């Protein structure tokens, strides 16, 4: 996981403070709290630089999904006959990899 964002001190109250938040693999680093969102946005680049944020490799979220898996699952769905409205498992992709071999989960 890798994210860089501005967070409010609360969501339910009108008066908020804001901080920059860097998440690298679940390790959270916060900036100081500021009275305006703009102030927090100004310190976020410095916090990213201090945490070496851009040297971390892209995450799966940044790279996008694994489209080949979706294509394979759709093919298996049609091969199993589940696209027929009368099929008892119509609309479900559950168990397709068990019925017809394994579907790769390799996201490299």
Secondary structure, 3 states (H helix, E strand, C coil): CEEEEEEECCCCCCCCCEEEEEEECCEEEECCCECCHHHHHHHHHHHHHHCCHHHCCCCHHHHCCCHHHHHHHHHHHHHCCCCCCCCCCCCCCCCHHHHCCCCCCCCC
